[in-house]
Amino acid sequence: MSRGNLIEDINKRANAGKWCKRLYCTTCAARDLRAALEEHSSGEIIESLKALDDDFIAGNFDLFLFSVVIASKRSSPEDTLCMLGATPAASFLKLAIDHHAAGIERSQRYAERNSPEALETLRLAKKTRQLTATQPHRDLKNAEKDKKRQVIEMLSSTPKTSLIEVISRSDFEVPLRAIGGMVFDRVFEQIRKDEVSPDDKSKIRSLAIAHGGHWKKLESLLFRASKKQL
């Protein structure tokens, strides 16, 4: 430890007088410590900072930051960093400046993500996803009962082997987005047993692109099945 260093001397006085040395004290704002440092010029404090070793700074980091703040009153911590040169104090101050800048950046990102505009965008995106997910059910619900019954009966009587072909070339009264839910279990069983022809796989992918919903789920099942076979 250096002899005659004013920061070390102030630290001894602070310990003897039981002064508060907390950087963010909301009770007394460490006024005794601040007053002792403010009795000296920025140049004196910077010269004292240069003489501090790693152990002292690490063990008295709040005092170190108090000293930097008071030394930088008429300039900035970045200017003080330049004046400290290649010293332990410069290394600690560089880390503190980087940490502070990262904290400001995190706060800005948080504020942007939680701004009224950002939250409204998230709300609308969630609502859109919900509407998309429930569209087949609403399509099916809105279809006329007689037409829906006729389509269900026709699809139920269609052999599994030609089911996808019939759906792909037929003009149903019920939206094709909803048809996927009507035949999902049967097509899933075909996929599970690897009974879907290459042509039907292509048709399912086209239906998934055009209509989403259950067709998209069936396309995902086809993809997973193909991966297992590799």
Helices and strands as residue ranges (DSSP letters): H 6-17, H 31-38, H 42-51, H 54-59, H 61-71, H 77-84, H 88-113, H 116-142, H 145-157, H 160-169, H 176-192, H 198-211, H 213-229
